[in-house]
Amino acid sequence: MIKLLLIVPFIGMCLLLPFANRIEPYIFGLPFLLFWIILWMVLSSAILAIVYKYDPANQGGEEK
């Protein structure tokens, strides 16, 4: 079930991108669209880390 979180970055980058396609307002000196893309890159990394940590397939110890 935790893997369903992986849909969130897809929605943010692909489906919501047309709504963020504008220049104004500037955030941290960046046009809004560029800020939006960078924000979702950072959020995608955080979501991937959460999924990796809580995925039951990764809970086992190392096998030798």
Contacts in CASP RR format, 6 or more apart in sequence:
PFRMAT RR
TARGET T0000
AUTHOR 0000-0000-0000
METHOD contacts of the structure
MODEL  1
MIKLLLIVPFIGMCLLLPFANRIEPYIFGLPFLLFWIILWMVLSSAILAI
VYKYDPANQGGEEK
2 50 0 8 1.000
2 51 0 8 1.000
2 54 0 8 1.000
2 55 0 8 1.000
2 56 0 8 1.000
3 51 0 8 1.000
3 55 0 8 1.000
5 47 0 8 1.000
5 50 0 8 1.000
5 51 0 8 1.000
6 47 0 8 1.000
6 48 0 8 1.000
6 51 0 8 1.000
8 43 0 8 1.000
8 47 0 8 1.000
9 40 0 8 1.000
9 43 0 8 1.000
9 44 0 8 1.000
9 47 0 8 1.000
12 40 0 8 1.000
13 37 0 8 1.000
13 40 0 8 1.000
13 44 0 8 1.000
17 33 0 8 1.000
17 36 0 8 1.000
17 37 0 8 1.000
20 32 0 8 1.000
20 33 0 8 1.000
20 36 0 8 1.000
21 33 0 8 1.000
22 31 0 8 1.000
22 32 0 8 1.000
22 33 0 8 1.000
23 31 0 8 1.000
23 32 0 8 1.000
23 33 0 8 1.000
24 31 0 8 1.000
24 32 0 8 1.000
25 32 0 8 1.000
26 32 0 8 1.000
27 35 0 8 1.000
28 35 0 8 1.000
30 38 0 8 1.000
52 58 0 8 1.000
END
